[in-house]
Amino acid sequence: MTSPRSLLTRPSALALAVTAVITTGQARAADSGYTELDQVVVTESRTAPDTDVLVTQDSLEKKQATDLDDIFSDTPDVAVGGSAPGAQKIYVRGVEDTQLNVSVDGATQAGQIFHHQGRVTVDPELLKQVEVSAGAGEATNGPGALGGAIRFVTKDPEDMLRPGQDVGGTLKTEYYSNTDGYKTSASLYGNLTDNWSAMGTLSRTELGEYKDGNGETQPYTDSELLTGFGKVVGQLTDEQKVSLSYERTEDEAFRPFKAHFPGSWSTPIDQEVLRETITGKYGFTPATTIWWIPS
């Protein structure tokens, strides 16, 4: 018969045996020359707050972007359907732009003419950067952002000026062989005072019918675009900045009623689309003191 004392003694002996094995293992690991590494912390990295993709001015200039498709050509999360400017639609992870919060300098582009037409027409030449927030769930994306948000930010006059330059101008002409089309643009920008600056841009684009990958001309894909843009920026103090901008885009073409369908699928008609955007912004960036931190 086993005594109660022997039952209490056996677990203690087992614990000592396990401890000895663990200690021996640690000693062997130390003798083998293993090196303990510093702790590695993995965190999320984003280009900016609530922004997943940032298309910079440098990227737009290198690609010589002419339309929405060129703007997002290097962005896997964003696809652009349609070829003619009036038919281009933006999709973020498969969600159409009608379910996105699309804005130009903070002004939401909420209007929609017809679900077979594109509703966002932006001249890439005017853009400083494009911010894309892909996917739902962030309150900072604003209302209507089921699939995320796209924020187009236009250039300020100082973005056009060279270092040490007070006044400047640009005159450009481009030719497109596929559509036998062209684009001409003229810009004037400069400092009005030490704290105020202004710029103005006028561009005209005429595109013929384009050829597809098989070399076949697609009917009713020509268009005429006229874009005017003006902006005034004032640095009131080191902490306060105001800006007022106006943009007007006209798109005229003889295209199918359902613009993203081939001509034989929809009756061509004369179309004229006009978009005007007026934006006033006030920014305050405290230099030293943060008055309130939300918990």
Buried (B, 14 or more C-beta within 10 A) or exposed (E): EEEEEEEEEEEEEEEEEEEEEEEEEEEEEEEEEEEEEEEEEEEEEEEEEBBBBBBEBEBBEEBEBBBBBBBBEEBEBBBBBBBBBBBBBBBBEEBBBBBBBBBBBEBBBEEEEEEBBBBBBBBBBBBBBBBBBBBBEBEEBBEBBBBBBBBBBBBBBBBBBEEEEEEBEEEEEBEBEEBBBBBEBBBBBBBBEEEBBBBBBBBBBBBBBBBEEEEEEBBBBBBBBBBBBBBBBBBEEEEEBBBBBBBBBBBBBEBBBBBBBEBEEBEBEEBEBEBEBEBEEEEEEEEEEEEEEEE
